[in-house]
Amino acid sequence: MQVITTDVVVVGGGAAGCYAALQLAKKKIEAVIVCKGLVGKSGASLFAGNLVIGGGLLGNTPEQGSNTAEFLIKYHNQFLIDQNWAKRCGQWIENVYYPELEEAGLYFRRDDDGNVVTNPGKIRSVAANTQGNSGVPFMDLRRKQVMKAGIRRLEETVVTSLLRRPDGSVCGVFTVNCMTGEYSVVLGRAVVLATGYSDRLHARSTGTREMSGDGIAMAWRVGASLVNLEMQWWHTNDVAHPPTWQRIQIYPNPVLGSEHSARMVNSAGEEFFNQQVDDPMAFGPYTVQLKALVKQVHAGKARYDGGYYAGFDHLDPKEIDAYTTYGKPFYQLGRDPRDGPLETAVTAHYRQGGILVDNSNMRSSVPGLYVAGGVSGHSNGLIALVTFDGKTVADGIAADIGQLERGTLSEAEVELERRRIEAMLATPGDGFTPVVVKEQIRRIMWEKAGIEKSHASLTSALDDFERLRTSVLPNMKIRNRTRVANYEWLDVIDVHNMIDAAELIVHSSIERRESRGPFMRTDFPDTDNENWLAANIMVKTDNGFRFEQSPYELPFFQPGFARRNNMSVPW
């Protein structure tokens, strides 16, 4: 078994993890990136559609700059955010992030006259190359920067556990190479978890295959506190058929270079949402869309898994072909966008909550464990925000480095983890395959902890998970016993992380006794700013867990009401 020693172990190769490693390298702090897929080629960052313009960038007026800040706090986080952090982040994005990207060679789409193309409106965005595909060139750039900096990468390598010193502080990770089956231990002064926020825990999800709640599960096992896990965002405009296309979105946001947005139509042919008409302030109108869809579902004119439509049949196709990828699903199905919309369905997207951090340095509640990006619980994700986390965590570690001791190998702890992982490969059961168990977990989350939920449905989900734990997981059927490129083995590891993360989300959903934005409790339909404009913190204890609340301060923007039915709240 290989043992690697470094200063910092970065788990995750997306926008947050790459930038953290790059910033650490600039500070002469050695980092190793461990990535379940390929650095810059896996995870959620690849799917960034566009880049929101903040502050006074690219001709933004003061009003547009203020609108962007309001959007982040109100529509993007439903006021569950540190507004002072949002201000610091916005200033960095304006003054450092965009200038740095252009200097590094990231191409922002321009018109024939050389002007950067933006969408019109109260909030503006740009695209790197093409709207709908901005994450690909962005992460290509980051991968090249990581390689040029000489940062070591362990790719197609899954981290199965965080390793600790005798005092409980985190000092490394245990890994399995997905291609060779070989084990490695990577020791460091600190570990940065940057595993992302779009975990594939529901029957329909934008999360990629490798996103299975690993960061949440591993952090919880070593005692890290969690926050707002229940706050799940949803896409409402994702293609319903074929199911493998569920990540393809009929983009609802303002179309680059156009005055229009996609429109949504119910089963009766009635338009029920058009972003530029209904709410141009909601640049990312997912929650506003979702509320409009819920009303259609209640009226029997749509379902969450289909029965309604979205498209661009009110646009000239040249408008979506000029600067976007949004005509592609129509053309691939042999359709002209002008012929009518495609059937769409709801898909689980970002998770707003995650690991509790001090957002000034990205420390978790466990010494030695830092967090960056969407797996932290301080904001809903955008590629710029998670990049700011990479900068912040590097600064935090640099400030702490003198007090962070080198990682030490606990042979007993490593042996326990090796035996746990070996046992998963040697499971003698004749029951369901791990892929089927994954589907069962996702189905439970979709049906009982999905868009609309209640105490009854959530406790029923916990009962289902207990049944899986006691009767199904120990009896999983493993047909492939080899170590080489054995994705069935990886599926077994994923199953254990998924069920742990899913249970934690359900417990957090039970605790938040209100509805807020995309979080909808049928038994608590009101948004309750008197009692629940607060962080919902889950703390691990010796015999389970407890919940704590921490109210959010409101220095710049306020909701303007104490209590109101969530369906009537315009964000």
N, C-alpha and C positions, 0 to 999 in steps of 0.2 A: 504494500500500500504506500502510495506516494504521500509525503508530507511537504507542503509548500509553506514557507514563511514570508510574510510581507508586512507592511504597515497597516493597510486597510483592505478588507475584503468587501467588494461591492457585488451584491447579488442582484443581477438584472442588467440587461444590455439595451434598455430603451433610452428615451431622452434624458430622464433623471439620472440613471446609472452612468451613462456615458459622460454627461457633463460633470458629474461628481468626480469621476476618475480623472478627467481632463484638468479640472481645477486643482485637484490634489497633486497631480503631476507638476503643475506650474509652481506649486508650493514645495516641490522636492519631497513630497510624501508619496511613497511607493504604494500602488494599488494593484490588485488583481481583480478583474471582472469575471464573475462566474455567471454564465447565461444558459438557461434551459434550452434555448434555440441558438440562433446565430446573432451575435452582437449587431444591432442595427437592422436586422432582417427578421425579427420576430417580435411578438407582443403587440401592444396597442398603439405605440407611437407611430408606426407605419401608416395608420389609418387616419391621421389628422387630415381633415378636408381643406382647412384654410388657416390663416393666421390673423387673429383679431388685432386691429390697430388700436393702441392705447395712447393716452396723453395727446401731445400736439404733433404726433408723427404724420408725415405725408399729407400735410395740409389739414389735419384735423382741427376743427374749431374748438374753442374752450367748451362749448356745449357738447360737442361730440365726445371730447375727452371725459367730461363728467358723465355722459350717458354710458360710456364703457365701464366706468367704475360702478355706476349704479346697477348695470346689467350683472356684473360679477357678483355683487353682494345680494341683490334681490332675486333675479331670475336664476342665477347659476348656483346659489347657495341658500336661498330662502332665509337669509339673515343669520344662518348658522356658520358664522365666519368672524375671525378677528379682523375688523375693518382697518386697523392700523397696519396689520400685516399686508392686507390687500393694497393699501396705499404704498407701502415700501416696494412691494412686488411690481406695481404699476410703474413706479418711477424707474426701477431697474430695467424693466422691459423697454421703456421709451429711450433711456439714456445709454444702455449697454447692449441689450439683447439684439434689437434690430440692426443697429450699426455694426455689431460684431458679425452677424450673419451675412450681411452684404459684403463686408470686408473679406469674409472667408470664402465668398464666391457663390452663396445661395442666390439663385436667380428668382427675383420677383417678377411675375408676369407683367409685360408692358404692351402698350398698344403700338400702332404703326408710327406714332410720333415720339415714341420712347418714354411715354409717361406710364408710371406704375398704375395698373388697372385696379380699381377698387369698386365695391358695390356702393350704390348710392344709399342714403338713409341716415338715420339717427346714430347708428353704429356701423363702422366700416371695417372691412377686412381686405387682405391681399392674399394671393395664392403664390406658392412656390411652384413655378412651372404651370400647373393646371389645378383649378379648384376641384376638390374631391380627391386629389392625389398629392397634396403637399407634404404628407408625412414621408413619402418615399425618397424624394431628393434630400429632404431634411436629414433623415437617418443615414442616407448614403454619405452625406457630408460628415456626420458624427463618426461613422465607422472609419472613414478615411483619417479623420483627425486622431482617433484612438490608435490606429495602426501607426501613423506617423510619429506619435508621441512615444511609441514603444511600450505601450501599456499591455501587460500580459493578459491574455484572454483564455479562459477555459470554456469552450463553447460546446453546445449539445451535452451539457453537464447539469444534472439536477442536484440542487441542494436539498438534502432530506432532513437536516436538523442543524440548529445552532448549538455550538459547543461553548461550555462555560468553565470559568475558573472555579476553584473551591468556594470563593466568596459570592458566587452567583453571577458575576459579570460575564458578558459575552466576549469571547476571544477567538472565534473561528467558526468554520462550517465543515460538515461531513457531506461528501458529494459522491454521486455515481455518474460515470461517463455513459451516456445513453447509447453510444456506438460500440464501446468495448466492454462495458460492464465493470470496468475497473473502479475501485474506490480511491478517493483522495481526501486528505484533510488539508484545509487551508487555514493557517493560523495568522492572526493579526492583532494589532493593538485595539482595533475596533472593526465592527461589521456595519455596513450600510445596506439595509433592505430597500430595494428599488424594484419590486416585483409587479408594480402596476395596480390598476383599480378595476379593470373590466373582466372580472373573473367569470368563467363559464359555469355558472351555478344554476341556470334556469334552462328550461326546454328550448327557449329561443334566447340567444345571447349574441352580443357582438364580440365577446371574448374569444381569443384564439385557442387552439387546442392545448397549448402549454399553460394557459392561465386557469389554475385550479384552486385558488385560495391559499397557495403555499405560504405566502408572506404572513397573512393573518394567522394561519394555523401555527406556524413555527414561532412567531412572536408570542402568541398566547401561551404556548407550552413552556416558554422560559419566563413567563410572568409579566409580560408587557401589558399595560392597560390599553383598552380600545375605546373608540369614541364614534358615536353616530353611525354605527354599522347598518342601521335600518334604512338610512337615506339612500335609496337606489333610484337612479335615473333610468328613463326608458326612451327608446326611439319608438315613434309611432308610424314612421314612414318606410319601414324596411320591407323588402320584397317578400311576399308570402310564399310563392312557389317559383322554382323548386326549393325545398327546405335548405339545401346547401347554399342558397343565395341569401340567407337570412341576414348576412352582414351588409348586403348591398342596399344602400339607402336612396330613396327618391327624395333628394336633399330638400329640406323645408326652409332652410335659411335663405337670405337674399342671394340671388344668382349674380355672380361677378359680371359686371358690364351690362346689367339689365335692371329694369325697374320692377321686375316681377319675381315671384317665388312660386314654388309648387303649390298646387291646391289639393285639398282632400275632399273626397266625395263619398257619401254613404251608399248603402245598397239600393236606396230609392233614387239614386242619381242626383241627390241634393248636395251642393257644396256646403261643407260645414267648417272648413278652416282654410284661410289663405293668409299667410303671415304678413305680407305687405299691406293687406287690407285690414286684418283683424287686430294685429298688434305689432307694428313696426319697431317698437322698443325692444321686443323680445328677440334680440338677434339670434340666440339659440333657443327657439320657441318650444323646446321639447315638452316642458311641463304645461305650457298653455295649450299646446296641441293635445296632450294627454287628457286634460280636463274636458276639452271639446269632444274627444273620442269617447270618454266615459259617458257623457250625456247621450251619445248616439247608441252606445251599447245598452244603456238603460231603456232607451226608446225602441230597442229591437231592430235597429238599422245598421248594426255593425257587431263584430265580435273582436275580442282581443287577438285571436289567431287568424283573423281575416274578415272577409265580408264587407270590406270598404276599400277605397282606391285612392291612389295619389299619382299625379302626373303633371305634365307641362303642355297639355293640349291647348292652352290659352296663349302660348308663346310661339313666336317664329322659331323653328329649330335652330336657326343660325345663332340665336341668342344663347342657347345652351351648348352649342358645338364650338363657339368661338374660344371660350376660356374655361370650360368645365368638362367633366367626364360624365355628366348626368344623363346624357342620351344613350350611353353605352348599354345599360340593361335592356332598353327598348330594342335597340338594333340587334343585340345578340338573340333576342327572342323573335326576330323578324318583324318587329313592329316599328311604325313611325310614331314618334311622340305625339303628333297631331291627331292620331287615330283614337286617342283616349287613354285614360290612366291605367296603371297596373294594380292588381290586387296587392294590398300591403297588410302588415301585421305588426304587433308590438314586439319589441326585442329589448331585453335587459341590456343596459349600456353601462355608463359609469356607476361606480359606487362612491358616493360622496364621503362616507365615513371610512375609518381605517384605524391605524395605530396612533394612539395619542402621542403627540410630540410637543416639545417646546419649539415653537416656530421661529425663534431667534437663532437656533443652532441645530435643530432637528434631532435633538436627543430624545430617546424614548424614556419610559420610566425604568428601564433596566440599564444599569451602567454598561458601557461598551457597545450598546446597540443604538445605532442611529438609523434614520429613515429618510427617504427622499421620494418625491413623486406621489402617484396616486394611491399607493398603499398606506400613506399617512392620512390622517383624518381631518386635516385643517382646512381643506378646500376641495370642491369638485375640480376635476382636471381640465386643463387645456395644456397644449404642448409648451407654451411659454411659461405657465405657472410651474410645471414640474421641472423645467429647466432652472428656474429660479431656486427651487429646492436643491438642485445639484450644486449650485453656487453656495447656498446657505450651509448645507451640510459640510462642504469642504472647508468653509470658513470656521464652522463650529469645531470640526476635528482639529484643524490647525491650531485653534486657541487652546484645545484640551490636550494636545499631543504630549506635552511634558508630563502630564499626569496619567497617561494611558500606558500601561505596562505591556510588554511584548506577550503575545499569546503563548500559552504553555499547553503541552499535550497531556491530556488526561487519558491514559491508556484504558482505564476502566470505562469511562464514558464512551470512548470511541468503540470499544468492543461491544458495549450494549447496543449502540446504534447499528453496528455491523450485523449483529445477530437479529435485530428487528427487521432490517432490510432483507437479510437472507431468508428469514421466515416467510416474508411475503412472496418470495420466488418459489419457496418450497410448499406453499399452501396445498394440502392434499384434497381439498374439497371437490365435490361434483355438482355444485350448484350453479348459480349464474356466473357468467364471465364478468370481469371487471368493467368492460365497456357497457354491459347491460346495467350493472349497478350504478354506474355514472348516470345513465339515462333515468334510472329510478330516482336518484337524488334530485336531478334537474326537474323531473316531473312533479315531485313533491313541492319543490320551491315554486314552480310555476303555478300550480293549482292552489296551494295553501298559504304561500307567502309572496304572492305575485302582486299585481296592480292593486286590487282591492282585497283587504284581509281583515280579520277580526280576531279577538282572543280565542274564539272557538276554533277557527281554522289554523291559527298559529300553534295552539297546544296540540291539535291533531297532527300537525307536521312534526312536532317533537316526539309524539308517540310513534309516528312512522320511522323517524330516524332511530329511535331506540330499538324498534323491531329489526331494522337493517343491521344495527350494531351487534345485536345478540344472535340473530338467526342467519343473516345473509353474509356479512363480511367474513366471518370465520370459515364459511363454506364456499368461498369463491372458487371457481374452476380456472386453473392456470394451465393452459395447453402447451405453452412454449416455455421450456426450462433452460434454454440457452441464455447466456449473458450478452451475447453480441446483438446489438440493434433490437433488443427485446422490448418493444413498446407495450406489450401486455404487462410486463413487470412494472414499467413506468405507470401504466394505468392503475395498478394496484396501489402504488405509492400515492397517486393522485386521489384515489377514492378516499383514503384516510384523511388527507388534507381537506377534500371537498366536504365531507360530512362534518368535520370539526368546524370549518368556517361557516357552513350553512346553519348549524345549530346555534352558533354565536350570533349570527344575523337574526335568527328567529327570536332568541331571547331578548335581543335589543329591540326588536319590533314590538314585542309584548310590553316592554317597559315604557316606550314612548306612547303616552296615552293622549294622542291628538292626531290630526291629519295636517300635513304641511307640504305644500307643493306636490311632488311626485309620491310622497308617502301618504297612503290613504287607508285609514282605519274606518270601516263601516260602523263600528261601535263607538268611535270617537270622531265624528265628522268635522269638528271645528278645528281651525288653526288657533291655538291657545297661546298667545304671546305673554299672558300673565304668568303662566306656569311652565311653559315649554320652549321659550326662546332661550334655550340653554343647551350646552353640550351634554349628551347622554353618555356618561363615562362608565365603562364596564371594567371593574377591578378584580383581578384574580385573588382568591383567598385560599386558605389551607383546605377548606371544605367545599369549595365551589367558586362563587363570585358574588359581588355586590354591585349595586349601581350608585353612582353619585351624579349630581348635577352641578354645572358651572355656568351661570348666566353669561351671555355675550353682551359686551358693551356696544353702544350704538352712537359713536361720535359723529358720524357723517350722514348716515341714512337710517331712517326709522320706518317701521311698518305702517304706523299711523292708525292702528286700531289694537284693541286688547284681545278681542275674540270675534271670530267670524267663520261662517261655514267655508271650508276650504274650497269648495267648488265655485264660490263667488269671489275668491281672492284672485286678483289679476296677475299672479306670479306663482 
